[in-house]
Amino acid sequence: MKKAILGKKLGMSQIFTPDGTMIPVTVVQAGPCSVIQIKTVEKDGYSAVKVGYESYGEKKAKRISKPIQGVYKHAGVAPAKYMREFKLENASEYEVGSVINCDVFKAGDRVDVTGTTRGRGFTGVIQRWNAHRIGPMSHGTGPIHRSVGSLSANSTPSRVFKNKKMAGQYGHERVTIQNLEIVKVDADKNVILIAGGIPGPKNSLVAVKESLKKARGSKWFK
């Protein structure tokens, strides 16, 4: 992986190709991200770039540990609300204090997008695991239609098996969607349009990284 950036999911829209094909896109405000620290194989054992994303505003100094404050001070960058580290093969090409903008990507690039899905709280098995309803929906069957159903065997083994799909907390987990295609890059507005949907609600933090898997051509452009 040679390029990555942090961004804010702004919502979904649609654009049209010259032949009239409608493409559903997710609008992401990508960057600017300030380079805070460079990690090298000689010093740290691996190659990486640590960046801060400034679109959410600055972070109060009292909420930052002193070692991290020293990192920001050494870089000459104001403390950002979000800081992430990307393991890049070409980390040595970056400089501390420089800025990464969305123009590192171009239309047609394939990316992996990581975000935190929307939390849905405590949900039943139908919403959480796409289970079927139980029994006929006519009168007299009782309020059991959306229940989990049979949990285990009878007297043997007299317990619920591990990994049984049951009701519980659903959502609010880290998810990566691979091989999405960038449809358009607007460098003036620091916006990229990604075909399809990405994880997370509006205004949530996402990481857009160069795809690790090779895709075969474009789905939208011939």
Summary of the structure (lengths in Angstrom):
residues: 222
radius of gyration: 23.0
end to end distance: 25.7
largest distance: 72.8
contacts: 607
relative contact order: 0.26
helix: 13%
strand: 39%
